[in-house]
Amino acid sequence: MKVLLSRAGIEWPADLGAAMVLGEYLSYRVGAYLLLNVVEDPAWLAWAFC
């Protein structure tokens, strides 16, 4: 996980509070990616519901 974060230019969190903020930020980024790229694509929607 440290390698992925360092490649993205994000430092490893120093304490639990920073880890919670980082986790929330990353979850919003993943959610936004899924919303924009998966839900909006008709092929993915057809695959998911058929």
ModelCIF file with pLDDT and N, C-alpha, C, O atoms, coordinates in Angstrom:
data_MODEL
#
_entry.id   MODEL 
#
_entity.id                         1 
_entity.type                       polymer 
_entity.pdbx_number_of_molecules   1 
#
_entity_poly.entity_id                      1 
_entity_poly.type                           'polypeptide(L)' 
_entity_poly.nstd_linkage                   no 
_entity_poly.nstd_monomer                   no 
_entity_poly.pdbx_seq_one_letter_code       MKVLLSRAGIEWPADLGAAMVLGEYLSYRVGAYLLLNVVEDPAWLAWAFC 
_entity_poly.pdbx_seq_one_letter_code_can   MKVLLSRAGIEWPADLGAAMVLGEYLSYRVGAYLLLNVVEDPAWLAWAFC 
_entity_poly.pdbx_strand_id                 A 
#
loop_
_entity_poly_seq.entity_id 
_entity_poly_seq.num 
_entity_poly_seq.mon_id 
_entity_poly_seq.hetero 
1 1  MET n 
1 2  LYS n 
1 3  VAL n 
1 4  LEU n 
1 5  LEU n 
1 6  SER n 
1 7  ARG n 
1 8  ALA n 
1 9  GLY n 
1 10 ILE n 
1 11 GLU n 
1 12 TRP n 
1 13 PRO n 
1 14 ALA n 
1 15 ASP n 
1 16 LEU n 
1 17 GLY n 
1 18 ALA n 
1 19 ALA n 
1 20 MET n 
1 21 VAL n 
1 22 LEU n 
1 23 GLY n 
1 24 GLU n 
1 25 TYR n 
1 26 LEU n 
1 27 SER n 
1 28 TYR n 
1 29 ARG n 
1 30 VAL n 
1 31 GLY n 
1 32 ALA n 
1 33 TYR n 
1 34 LEU n 
1 35 LEU n 
1 36 LEU n 
1 37 ASN n 
1 38 VAL n 
1 39 VAL n 
1 40 GLU n 
1 41 ASP n 
1 42 PRO n 
1 43 ALA n 
1 44 TRP n 
1 45 LEU n 
1 46 ALA n 
1 47 TRP n 
1 48 ALA n 
1 49 PHE n 
1 50 CYS n 
#
_struct_asym.id          A 
_struct_asym.entity_id   1 
#
loop_
_ma_qa_metric.id 
_ma_qa_metric.mode 
_ma_qa_metric.name 
_ma_qa_metric.software_group_id 
_ma_qa_metric.type 
1 global pLDDT . pLDDT 
2 local  pLDDT . pLDDT 
#
_ma_qa_metric_global.metric_id      1 
_ma_qa_metric_global.metric_value   84.58 
_ma_qa_metric_global.model_id       1 
_ma_qa_metric_global.ordinal_id     1 
#
loop_
_ma_qa_metric_local.label_asym_id 
_ma_qa_metric_local.label_comp_id 
_ma_qa_metric_local.label_seq_id 
_ma_qa_metric_local.metric_id 
_ma_qa_metric_local.metric_value 
_ma_qa_metric_local.model_id 
_ma_qa_metric_local.ordinal_id 
A MET 1  2 76.00 1 1  
A LYS 2  2 80.00 1 2  
A VAL 3  2 86.00 1 3  
A LEU 4  2 80.00 1 4  
A LEU 5  2 80.00 1 5  
A SER 6  2 85.00 1 6  
A ARG 7  2 85.00 1 7  
A ALA 8  2 80.00 1 8  
A GLY 9  2 84.00 1 9  
A ILE 10 2 83.00 1 10 
A GLU 11 2 85.00 1 11 
A TRP 12 2 86.00 1 12 
A PRO 13 2 86.00 1 13 
A ALA 14 2 88.00 1 14 
A ASP 15 2 92.00 1 15 
A LEU 16 2 92.00 1 16 
A GLY 17 2 93.00 1 17 
A ALA 18 2 90.00 1 18 
A ALA 19 2 90.00 1 19 
A MET 20 2 93.00 1 20 
A VAL 21 2 93.00 1 21 
A LEU 22 2 90.00 1 22 
A GLY 23 2 90.00 1 23 
A GLU 24 2 93.00 1 24 
A TYR 25 2 89.00 1 25 
A LEU 26 2 88.00 1 26 
A SER 27 2 92.00 1 27 
A TYR 28 2 92.00 1 28 
A ARG 29 2 89.00 1 29 
A VAL 30 2 89.00 1 30 
A GLY 31 2 88.00 1 31 
A ALA 32 2 89.00 1 32 
A TYR 33 2 88.00 1 33 
A LEU 34 2 84.00 1 34 
A LEU 35 2 83.00 1 35 
A LEU 36 2 83.00 1 36 
A ASN 37 2 82.00 1 37 
A VAL 38 2 76.00 1 38 
A VAL 39 2 74.00 1 39 
A GLU 40 2 77.00 1 40 
A ASP 41 2 77.00 1 41 
A PRO 42 2 80.00 1 42 
A ALA 43 2 82.00 1 43 
A TRP 44 2 76.00 1 44 
A LEU 45 2 76.00 1 45 
A ALA 46 2 81.00 1 46 
A TRP 47 2 81.00 1 47 
A ALA 48 2 76.00 1 48 
A PHE 49 2 80.00 1 49 
A CYS 50 2 77.00 1 50 
#
loop_
_atom_site.group_PDB 
_atom_site.id 
_atom_site.type_symbol 
_atom_site.label_atom_id 
_atom_site.label_alt_id 
_atom_site.label_comp_id 
_atom_site.label_asym_id 
_atom_site.label_entity_id 
_atom_site.label_seq_id 
_atom_site.pdbx_PDB_ins_code 
_atom_site.Cartn_x 
_atom_site.Cartn_y 
_atom_site.Cartn_z 
_atom_site.occupancy 
_atom_site.B_iso_or_equiv 
_atom_site.pdbx_formal_charge 
_atom_site.auth_seq_id 
_atom_site.auth_comp_id 
_atom_site.auth_asym_id 
_atom_site.auth_atom_id 
_atom_site.pdbx_PDB_model_num 
ATOM 1   N N  . MET A 1 1  ? 0.818   -1.186  0.000   1.00 76.00 ? 1  MET A N  1 
ATOM 2   C CA . MET A 1 1  ? 0.000   0.000   0.000   1.00 76.00 ? 1  MET A CA 1 
ATOM 3   C C  . MET A 1 1  ? 0.865   1.254   0.000   1.00 76.00 ? 1  MET A C  1 
ATOM 4   O O  . MET A 1 1  ? 0.533   2.245   -0.650  1.00 76.00 ? 1  MET A O  1 
ATOM 5   N N  . LYS A 1 2  ? 1.972   1.207   0.730   1.00 80.00 ? 2  LYS A N  1 
ATOM 6   C CA . LYS A 1 2  ? 2.865   2.364   0.760   1.00 80.00 ? 2  LYS A CA 1 
ATOM 7   C C  . LYS A 1 2  ? 3.390   2.678   -0.636  1.00 80.00 ? 2  LYS A C  1 
ATOM 8   O O  . LYS A 1 2  ? 3.532   3.845   -1.003  1.00 80.00 ? 2  LYS A O  1 
ATOM 9   N N  . VAL A 1 3  ? 3.678   1.637   -1.412  1.00 86.00 ? 3  VAL A N  1 
ATOM 10  C CA . VAL A 1 3  ? 4.214   1.845   -2.755  1.00 86.00 ? 3  VAL A CA 1 
ATOM 11  C C  . VAL A 1 3  ? 3.176   2.538   -3.629  1.00 86.00 ? 3  VAL A C  1 
ATOM 12  O O  . VAL A 1 3  ? 3.515   3.465   -4.365  1.00 86.00 ? 3  VAL A O  1 
ATOM 13  N N  . LEU A 1 4  ? 1.925   2.108   -3.562  1.00 80.00 ? 4  LEU A N  1 
ATOM 14  C CA . LEU A 1 4  ? 0.874   2.730   -4.367  1.00 80.00 ? 4  LEU A CA 1 
ATOM 15  C C  . LEU A 1 4  ? 0.666   4.190   -3.978  1.00 80.00 ? 4  LEU A C  1 
ATOM 16  O O  . LEU A 1 4  ? 0.511   5.055   -4.841  1.00 80.00 ? 4  LEU A O  1 
ATOM 17  N N  . LEU A 1 5  ? 0.662   4.455   -2.685  1.00 80.00 ? 5  LEU A N  1 
ATOM 18  C CA . LEU A 1 5  ? 0.481   5.830   -2.236  1.00 80.00 ? 5  LEU A CA 1 
ATOM 19  C C  . LEU A 1 5  ? 1.661   6.703   -2.648  1.00 80.00 ? 5  LEU A C  1 
ATOM 20  O O  . LEU A 1 5  ? 1.472   7.848   -3.059  1.00 80.00 ? 5  LEU A O  1 
ATOM 21  N N  . SER A 1 6  ? 2.874   6.170   -2.540  1.00 85.00 ? 6  SER A N  1 
ATOM 22  C CA . SER A 1 6  ? 4.038   6.976   -2.908  1.00 85.00 ? 6  SER A CA 1 
ATOM 23  C C  . SER A 1 6  ? 4.066   7.238   -4.409  1.00 85.00 ? 6  SER A C  1 
ATOM 24  O O  . SER A 1 6  ? 4.496   8.311   -4.831  1.00 85.00 ? 6  SER A O  1 
ATOM 25  N N  . ARG A 1 7  ? 3.620   6.288   -5.223  1.00 85.00 ? 7  ARG A N  1 
ATOM 26  C CA . ARG A 1 7  ? 3.556   6.516   -6.667  1.00 85.00 ? 7  ARG A CA 1 
ATOM 27  C C  . ARG A 1 7  ? 2.518   7.575   -7.016  1.00 85.00 ? 7  ARG A C  1 
ATOM 28  O O  . ARG A 1 7  ? 2.669   8.293   -8.005  1.00 85.00 ? 7  ARG A O  1 
ATOM 29  N N  . ALA A 1 8  ? 1.467   7.673   -6.210  1.00 80.00 ? 8  ALA A N  1 
ATOM 30  C CA . ALA A 1 8  ? 0.432   8.678   -6.446  1.00 80.00 ? 8  ALA A CA 1 
ATOM 31  C C  . ALA A 1 8  ? 0.812   10.030  -5.836  1.00 80.00 ? 8  ALA A C  1 
ATOM 32  O O  . ALA A 1 8  ? 0.080   11.007  -5.993  1.00 80.00 ? 8  ALA A O  1 
ATOM 33  N N  . GLY A 1 9  ? 1.945   10.090  -5.147  1.00 84.00 ? 9  GLY A N  1 
ATOM 34  C CA . GLY A 1 9  ? 2.374   11.343  -4.539  1.00 84.00 ? 9  GLY A CA 1 
ATOM 35  C C  . GLY A 1 9  ? 1.692   11.637  -3.224  1.00 84.00 ? 9  GLY A C  1 
ATOM 36  O O  . GLY A 1 9  ? 1.619   12.794  -2.810  1.00 84.00 ? 9  GLY A O  1 
ATOM 37  N N  . ILE A 1 10 ? 1.185   10.598  -2.553  1.00 83.00 ? 10 ILE A N  1 
ATOM 38  C CA . ILE A 1 10 ? 0.497   10.754  -1.278  1.00 83.00 ? 10 ILE A CA 1 
ATOM 39  C C  . ILE A 1 10 ? 1.361   10.129  -0.189  1.00 83.00 ? 10 ILE A C  1 
ATOM 40  O O  . ILE A 1 10 ? 1.817   8.995   -0.335  1.00 83.00 ? 10 ILE A O  1 
ATOM 41  N N  . GLU A 1 11 ? 1.587   10.854  0.891   1.00 85.00 ? 11 GLU A N  1 
ATOM 42  C CA . GLU A 1 11 ? 2.400   10.335  1.991   1.00 85.00 ? 11 GLU A CA 1 
ATOM 43  C C  . GLU A 1 11 ? 1.591   9.375   2.858   1.00 85.00 ? 11 GLU A C  1 
ATOM 44  O O  . GLU A 1 11 ? 0.374   9.504   2.987   1.00 85.00 ? 11 GLU A O  1 
ATOM 45  N N  . TRP A 1 12 ? 2.289   8.419   3.441   1.00 86.00 ? 12 TRP A N  1 
ATOM 46  C CA . TRP A 1 12 ? 1.670   7.474   4.371   1.00 86.00 ? 12 TRP A CA 1 
ATOM 47  C C  . TRP A 1 12 ? 1.188   8.241   5.594   1.00 86.00 ? 12 TRP A C  1 
ATOM 48  O O  . TRP A 1 12 ? 1.944   9.051   6.130   1.00 86.00 ? 12 TRP A O  1 
ATOM 49  N N  . PRO A 1 13 ? -0.060  8.017   6.065   1.00 86.00 ? 13 PRO A N  1 
ATOM 50  C CA . PRO A 1 13 ? -0.584  8.784   7.205   1.00 86.00 ? 13 PRO A CA 1 
ATOM 51  C C  . PRO A 1 13 ? 0.204   8.515   8.488   1.00 86.00 ? 13 PRO A C  1 
ATOM 52  O O  . PRO A 1 13 ? 0.631   7.393   8.758   1.00 86.00 ? 13 PRO A O  1 
ATOM 53  N N  . ALA A 1 14 ? 0.379   9.582   9.265   1.00 88.00 ? 14 ALA A N  1 
ATOM 54  C CA . ALA A 1 14 ? 1.183   9.485   10.485  1.00 88.00 ? 14 ALA A CA 1 
ATOM 55  C C  . ALA A 1 14 ? 0.392   8.921   11.658  1.00 88.00 ? 14 ALA A C  1 
ATOM 56  O O  . ALA A 1 14 ? 0.966   8.249   12.515  1.00 88.00 ? 14 ALA A O  1 
ATOM 57  N N  . ASP A 1 15 ? -0.912  9.178   11.716  1.00 92.00 ? 15 ASP A N  1 
ATOM 58  C CA . ASP A 1 15 ? -1.702  8.708   12.848  1.00 92.00 ? 15 ASP A CA 1 
ATOM 59  C C  . ASP A 1 15 ? -3.081  8.260   12.352  1.00 92.00 ? 15 ASP A C  1 
ATOM 60  O O  . ASP A 1 15 ? -3.370  8.315   11.157  1.00 92.00 ? 15 ASP A O  1 
ATOM 61  N N  . LEU A 1 16 ? -3.910  7.823   13.272  1.00 92.00 ? 16 LEU A N  1 
ATOM 62  C CA . LEU A 1 16 ? -5.219  7.287   12.916  1.00 92.00 ? 16 LEU A CA 1 
ATOM 63  C C  . LEU A 1 16 ? -6.119  8.354   12.300  1.00 92.00 ? 16 LEU A C  1 
ATOM 64  O O  . LEU A 1 16 ? -6.854  8.071   11.354  1.00 92.00 ? 16 LEU A O  1 
ATOM 65  N N  . GLY A 1 17 ? -6.071  9.560   12.819  1.00 93.00 ? 17 GLY A N  1 
ATOM 66  C CA . GLY A 1 17 ? -6.899  10.639  12.279  1.00 93.00 ? 17 GLY A CA 1 
ATOM 67  C C  . GLY A 1 17 ? -6.555  10.940  10.825  1.00 93.00 ? 17 GLY A C  1 
ATOM 68  O O  . GLY A 1 17 ? -7.445  11.124  9.995   1.00 93.00 ? 17 GLY A O  1 
ATOM 69  N N  . ALA A 1 18 ? -5.271  10.991  10.524  1.00 90.00 ? 18 ALA A N  1 
ATOM 70  C CA . ALA A 1 18 ? -4.837  11.234  9.151   1.00 90.00 ? 18 ALA A CA 1 
ATOM 71  C C  . ALA A 1 18 ? -5.212  10.059  8.250   1.00 90.00 ? 18 ALA A C  1 
ATOM 72  O O  . ALA A 1 18 ? -5.551  10.253  7.083   1.00 90.00 ? 18 ALA A O  1 
ATOM 73  N N  . ALA A 1 19 ? -5.151  8.853   8.786   1.00 90.00 ? 19 ALA A N  1 
ATOM 74  C CA . ALA A 1 19 ? -5.533  7.675   8.001   1.00 90.00 ? 19 ALA A CA 1 
ATOM 75  C C  . ALA A 1 19 ? -7.020  7.687   7.676   1.00 90.00 ? 19 ALA A C  1 
ATOM 76  O O  . ALA A 1 19 ? -7.424  7.288   6.583   1.00 90.00 ? 19 ALA A O  1 
ATOM 77  N N  . MET A 1 20 ? -7.835  8.144   8.623   1.00 93.00 ? 20 MET A N  1 
ATOM 78  C CA . MET A 1 20 ? -9.278  8.225   8.365   1.00 93.00 ? 20 MET A CA 1 
ATOM 79  C C  . MET A 1 20 ? -9.577  9.259   7.283   1.00 93.00 ? 20 MET A C  1 
ATOM 80  O O  . MET A 1 20 ? -10.411 9.021   6.410   1.00 93.00 ? 20 MET A O  1 
ATOM 81  N N  . VAL A 1 21 ? -8.910  10.388  7.339   1.00 93.00 ? 21 VAL A N  1 
ATOM 82  C CA . VAL A 1 21 ? -9.111  11.432  6.325   1.00 93.00 ? 21 VAL A CA 1 
ATOM 83  C C  . VAL A 1 21 ? -8.655  10.929  4.964   1.00 93.00 ? 21 VAL A C  1 
ATOM 84  O O  . VAL A 1 21 ? -9.340  11.149  3.965   1.00 93.00 ? 21 VAL A O  1 
ATOM 85  N N  . LEU A 1 22 ? -7.509  10.258  4.907   1.00 90.00 ? 22 LEU A N  1 
ATOM 86  C CA . LEU A 1 22 ? -7.012  9.711   3.653   1.00 90.00 ? 22 LEU A CA 1 
ATOM 87  C C  . LEU A 1 22 ? -7.955  8.646   3.116   1.00 90.00 ? 22 LEU A C  1 
ATOM 88  O O  . LEU A 1 22 ? -8.207  8.599   1.912   1.00 90.00 ? 22 LEU A O  1 
ATOM 89  N N  . GLY A 1 23 ? -8.477  7.795   3.981   1.00 90.00 ? 23 GLY A N  1 
ATOM 90  C CA . GLY A 1 23 ? -9.423  6.769   3.547   1.00 90.00 ? 23 GLY A CA 1 
ATOM 91  C C  . GLY A 1 23 ? -10.694 7.366   2.984   1.00 90.00 ? 23 GLY A C  1 
ATOM 92  O O  . GLY A 1 23 ? -11.222 6.883   1.982   1.00 90.00 ? 23 GLY A O  1 
ATOM 93  N N  . GLU A 1 24 ? -11.184 8.409   3.618   1.00 93.00 ? 24 GLU A N  1 
ATOM 94  C CA . GLU A 1 24 ? -12.385 9.078   3.118   1.00 93.00 ? 24 GLU A CA 1 
ATOM 95  C C  . GLU A 1 24 ? -12.117 9.727   1.764   1.00 93.00 ? 24 GLU A C  1 
ATOM 96  O O  . GLU A 1 24 ? -12.946 9.639   0.858   1.00 93.00 ? 24 GLU A O  1 
ATOM 97  N N  . TYR A 1 25 ? -10.978 10.369  1.624   1.00 89.00 ? 25 TYR A N  1 
ATOM 98  C CA . TYR A 1 25 ? -10.610 11.005  0.360   1.00 89.00 ? 25 TYR A CA 1 
ATOM 99  C C  . TYR A 1 25 ? -10.505 9.969   -0.762  1.00 89.00 ? 25 TYR A C  1 
ATOM 100 O O  . TYR A 1 25 ? -11.035 10.171  -1.855  1.00 89.00 ? 25 TYR A O  1 
ATOM 101 N N  . LEU A 1 26 ? -9.818  8.863   -0.481  1.00 88.00 ? 26 LEU A N  1 
ATOM 102 C CA . LEU A 1 26 ? -9.656  7.830   -1.510  1.00 88.00 ? 26 LEU A CA 1 
ATOM 103 C C  . LEU A 1 26 ? -10.977 7.173   -1.868  1.00 88.00 ? 26 LEU A C  1 
ATOM 104 O O  . LEU A 1 26 ? -11.191 6.823   -3.029  1.00 88.00 ? 26 LEU A O  1 
ATOM 105 N N  . SER A 1 27 ? -11.869 6.995   -0.897  1.00 92.00 ? 27 SER A N  1 
ATOM 106 C CA . SER A 1 27 ? -13.163 6.394   -1.195  1.00 92.00 ? 27 SER A CA 1 
ATOM 107 C C  . SER A 1 27 ? -14.004 7.315   -2.070  1.00 92.00 ? 27 SER A C  1 
ATOM 108 O O  . SER A 1 27 ? -14.720 6.843   -2.953  1.00 92.00 ? 27 SER A O  1 
ATOM 109 N N  . TYR A 1 28 ? -13.927 8.620   -1.838  1.00 92.00 ? 28 TYR A N  1 
ATOM 110 C CA . TYR A 1 28 ? -14.625 9.565   -2.709  1.00 92.00 ? 28 TYR A CA 1 
ATOM 111 C C  . TYR A 1 28 ? -14.048 9.541   -4.118  1.00 92.00 ? 28 TYR A C  1 
ATOM 112 O O  . TYR A 1 28 ? -14.793 9.625   -5.095  1.00 92.00 ? 28 TYR A O  1 
ATOM 113 N N  . ARG A 1 29 ? -12.729 9.427   -4.229  1.00 89.00 ? 29 ARG A N  1 
ATOM 114 C CA . ARG A 1 29 ? -12.097 9.374   -5.554  1.00 89.00 ? 29 ARG A CA 1 
ATOM 115 C C  . ARG A 1 29 ? -12.520 8.123   -6.306  1.00 89.00 ? 29 ARG A C  1 
ATOM 116 O O  . ARG A 1 29 ? -12.830 8.200   -7.494  1.00 89.00 ? 29 ARG A O  1 
ATOM 117 N N  . VAL A 1 30 ? -12.541 6.968   -5.640  1.00 89.00 ? 30 VAL A N  1 
ATOM 118 C CA . VAL A 1 30 ? -12.963 5.723   -6.278  1.00 89.00 ? 30 VAL A CA 1 
ATOM 119 C C  . VAL A 1 30 ? -14.439 5.791   -6.639  1.00 89.00 ? 30 VAL A C  1 
ATOM 120 O O  . VAL A 1 30 ? -14.835 5.347   -7.717  1.00 89.00 ? 30 VAL A O  1 
ATOM 121 N N  . GLY A 1 31 ? -15.257 6.344   -5.747  1.00 88.00 ? 31 GLY A N  1 
ATOM 122 C CA . GLY A 1 31 ? -16.683 6.484   -6.035  1.00 88.00 ? 31 GLY A CA 1 
ATOM 123 C C  . GLY A 1 31 ? -16.945 7.390   -7.214  1.00 88.00 ? 31 GLY A C  1 
ATOM 124 O O  . GLY A 1 31 ? -17.804 7.100   -8.046  1.00 88.00 ? 31 GLY A O  1 
ATOM 125 N N  . ALA A 1 32 ? -16.215 8.481   -7.293  1.00 89.00 ? 32 ALA A N  1 
ATOM 126 C CA . ALA A 1 32 ? -16.382 9.393   -8.426  1.00 89.00 ? 32 ALA A CA 1 
ATOM 127 C C  . ALA A 1 32 ? -15.950 8.723   -9.718  1.00 89.00 ? 32 ALA A C  1 
ATOM 128 O O  . ALA A 1 32 ? -16.598 8.895   -10.750 1.00 89.00 ? 32 ALA A O  1 
ATOM 129 N N  . TYR A 1 33 ? -14.865 7.962   -9.676  1.00 88.00 ? 33 TYR A N  1 
ATOM 130 C CA . TYR A 1 33 ? -14.420 7.238   -10.867 1.00 88.00 ? 33 TYR A CA 1 
ATOM 131 C C  . TYR A 1 33 ? -15.480 6.244   -11.316 1.00 88.00 ? 33 TYR A C  1 
ATOM 132 O O  . TYR A 1 33 ? -15.803 6.175   -12.502 1.00 88.00 ? 33 TYR A O  1 
ATOM 133 N N  . LEU A 1 34 ? -16.021 5.480   -10.386 1.00 84.00 ? 34 LEU A N  1 
ATOM 134 C CA . LEU A 1 34 ? -17.046 4.501   -10.742 1.00 84.00 ? 34 LEU A CA 1 
ATOM 135 C C  . LEU A 1 34 ? -18.290 5.171   -11.291 1.00 84.00 ? 34 LEU A C  1 
ATOM 136 O O  . LEU A 1 34 ? -18.879 4.693   -12.261 1.00 84.00 ? 34 LEU A O  1 
ATOM 137 N N  . LEU A 1 35 ? -18.692 6.264   -10.685 1.00 83.00 ? 35 LEU A N  1 
ATOM 138 C CA . LEU A 1 35 ? -19.873 6.967   -11.154 1.00 83.00 ? 35 LEU A CA 1 
ATOM 139 C C  . LEU A 1 35 ? -19.688 7.502   -12.566 1.00 83.00 ? 35 LEU A C  1 
ATOM 140 O O  . LEU A 1 35 ? -20.574 7.355   -13.409 1.00 83.00 ? 35 LEU A O  1 
ATOM 141 N N  . LEU A 1 36 ? -18.557 8.113   -12.826 1.00 83.00 ? 36 LEU A N  1 
ATOM 142 C CA . LEU A 1 36 ? -18.334 8.731   -14.126 1.00 83.00 ? 36 LEU A CA 1 
ATOM 143 C C  . LEU A 1 36 ? -17.995 7.739   -15.230 1.00 83.00 ? 36 LEU A C  1 
ATOM 144 O O  . LEU A 1 36 ? -18.371 7.955   -16.382 1.00 83.00 ? 36 LEU A O  1 
ATOM 145 N N  . ASN A 1 37 ? -17.299 6.666   -14.908 1.00 82.00 ? 37 ASN A N  1 
ATOM 146 C CA . ASN A 1 37 ? -16.798 5.780   -15.949 1.00 82.00 ? 37 ASN A CA 1 
ATOM 147 C C  . ASN A 1 37 ? -17.544 4.462   -16.072 1.00 82.00 ? 37 ASN A C  1 
ATOM 148 O O  . ASN A 1 37 ? -17.521 3.849   -17.139 1.00 82.00 ? 37 ASN A O  1 
ATOM 149 N N  . VAL A 1 38 ? -18.190 4.017   -15.035 1.00 76.00 ? 38 VAL A N  1 
ATOM 150 C CA . VAL A 1 38 ? -18.887 2.736   -15.096 1.00 76.00 ? 38 VAL A CA 1 
ATOM 151 C C  . VAL A 1 38 ? -20.392 2.936   -15.230 1.00 76.00 ? 38 VAL A C  1 
ATOM 152 O O  . VAL A 1 38 ? -21.022 2.332   -16.098 1.00 76.00 ? 38 VAL A O  1 
ATOM 153 N N  . VAL A 1 39 ? -20.964 3.767   -14.389 1.00 74.00 ? 39 VAL A N  1 
ATOM 154 C CA . VAL A 1 39 ? -22.414 3.945   -14.393 1.00 74.00 ? 39 VAL A CA 1 
ATOM 155 C C  . VAL A 1 39 ? -22.871 4.671   -15.648 1.00 74.00 ? 39 VAL A C  1 
ATOM 156 O O  . VAL A 1 39 ? -23.950 4.381   -16.166 1.00 74.00 ? 39 VAL A O  1 
ATOM 157 N N  . GLU A 1 40 ? -22.079 5.601   -16.142 1.00 77.00 ? 40 GLU A N  1 
ATOM 158 C CA . GLU A 1 40 ? -22.459 6.371   -17.316 1.00 77.00 ? 40 GLU A CA 1 
ATOM 159 C C  . GLU A 1 40 ? -22.251 5.612   -18.622 1.00 77.00 ? 40 GLU A C  1 
ATOM 160 O O  . GLU A 1 40 ? -22.699 6.072   -19.672 1.00 77.00 ? 40 GLU A O  1 
ATOM 161 N N  . ASP A 1 41 ? -21.590 4.471   -18.582 1.00 77.00 ? 41 ASP A N  1 
ATOM 162 C CA . ASP A 1 41 ? -21.298 3.710   -19.793 1.00 77.00 ? 41 ASP A CA 1 
ATOM 163 C C  . ASP A 1 41 ? -22.414 2.689   -20.029 1.00 77.00 ? 41 ASP A C  1 
ATOM 164 O O  . ASP A 1 41 ? -22.622 1.820   -19.182 1.00 77.00 ? 41 ASP A O  1 
ATOM 165 N N  . PRO A 1 42 ? -23.134 2.762   -21.140 1.00 80.00 ? 42 PRO A N  1 
ATOM 166 C CA . PRO A 1 42 ? -24.244 1.838   -21.399 1.00 80.00 ? 42 PRO A CA 1 
ATOM 167 C C  . PRO A 1 42 ? -23.807 0.372   -21.479 1.00 80.00 ? 42 PRO A C  1 
ATOM 168 O O  . PRO A 1 42 ? -24.573 -0.522  -21.116 1.00 80.00 ? 42 PRO A O  1 
ATOM 169 N N  . ALA A 1 43 ? -22.605 0.126   -21.942 1.00 82.00 ? 43 ALA A N  1 
ATOM 170 C CA . ALA A 1 43 ? -22.137 -1.258  -22.019 1.00 82.00 ? 43 ALA A CA 1 
ATOM 171 C C  . ALA A 1 43 ? -21.986 -1.869  -20.629 1.00 82.00 ? 43 ALA A C  1 
ATOM 172 O O  . ALA A 1 43 ? -22.360 -3.023  -20.417 1.00 82.00 ? 43 ALA A O  1 
ATOM 173 N N  . TRP A 1 44 ? -21.440 -1.102  -19.674 1.00 76.00 ? 44 TRP A N  1 
ATOM 174 C CA . TRP A 1 44 ? -21.328 -1.594  -18.309 1.00 76.00 ? 44 TRP A CA 1 
ATOM 175 C C  . TRP A 1 44 ? -22.701 -1.806  -17.676 1.00 76.00 ? 44 TRP A C  1 
ATOM 176 O O  . TRP A 1 44 ? -22.914 -2.782  -16.956 1.00 76.00 ? 44 TRP A O  1 
ATOM 177 N N  . LEU A 1 45 ? -23.623 -0.897  -17.944 1.00 76.00 ? 45 LEU A N  1 
ATOM 178 C CA . LEU A 1 45 ? -24.967 -1.056  -17.409 1.00 76.00 ? 45 LEU A CA 1 
ATOM 179 C C  . LEU A 1 45 ? -25.650 -2.302  -17.979 1.00 76.00 ? 45 LEU A C  1 
ATOM 180 O O  . LEU A 1 45 ? -26.327 -3.025  -17.248 1.00 76.00 ? 45 LEU A O  1 
ATOM 181 N N  . ALA A 1 46 ? -25.477 -2.552  -19.257 1.00 81.00 ? 46 ALA A N  1 
ATOM 182 C CA . ALA A 1 46 ? -26.049 -3.754  -19.863 1.00 81.00 ? 46 ALA A CA 1 
ATOM 183 C C  . ALA A 1 46 ? -25.433 -5.007  -19.267 1.00 81.00 ? 46 ALA A C  1 
ATOM 184 O O  . ALA A 1 46 ? -26.134 -5.984  -19.004 1.00 81.00 ? 46 ALA A O  1 
ATOM 185 N N  . TRP A 1 47 ? -24.127 -4.983  -19.054 1.00 81.00 ? 47 TRP A N  1 
ATOM 186 C CA . TRP A 1 47 ? -23.454 -6.137  -18.469 1.00 81.00 ? 47 TRP A CA 1 
ATOM 187 C C  . TRP A 1 47 ? -23.920 -6.374  -17.027 1.00 81.00 ? 47 TRP A C  1 
ATOM 188 O O  . TRP A 1 47 ? -24.095 -7.521  -16.613 1.00 81.00 ? 47 TRP A O  1 
ATOM 189 N N  . ALA A 1 48 ? -24.119 -5.302  -16.268 1.00 76.00 ? 48 ALA A N  1 
ATOM 190 C CA . ALA A 1 48 ? -24.496 -5.438  -14.870 1.00 76.00 ? 48 ALA A CA 1 
ATOM 191 C C  . ALA A 1 48 ? -25.919 -5.947  -14.690 1.00 76.00 ? 48 ALA A C  1 
ATOM 192 O O  . ALA A 1 48 ? -26.189 -6.680  -13.739 1.00 76.00 ? 48 ALA A O  1 
ATOM 193 N N  . PHE A 1 49 ? -26.833 -5.576  -15.580 1.00 80.00 ? 49 PHE A N  1 
ATOM 194 C CA . PHE A 1 49 ? -28.235 -5.922  -15.384 1.00 80.00 ? 49 PHE A CA 1 
ATOM 195 C C  . PHE A 1 49 ? -28.740 -7.046  -16.265 1.00 80.00 ? 49 PHE A C  1 
ATOM 196 O O  . PHE A 1 49 ? -29.916 -7.400  -16.193 1.00 80.00 ? 49 PHE A O  1 
ATOM 197 N N  . CYS A 1 50 ? -27.883 -7.612  -17.090 1.00 77.00 ? 50 CYS A N  1 
ATOM 198 C CA . CYS A 1 50 ? -28.333 -8.728  -17.948 1.00 77.00 ? 50 CYS A CA 1 
ATOM 199 C C  . CYS A 1 50 ? -27.683 -10.030 -17.535 1.00 77.00 ? 50 CYS A C  1 
ATOM 200 O O  . CYS A 1 50 ? -27.942 -11.069 -18.142 1.00 77.00 ? 50 CYS A O  1 
#
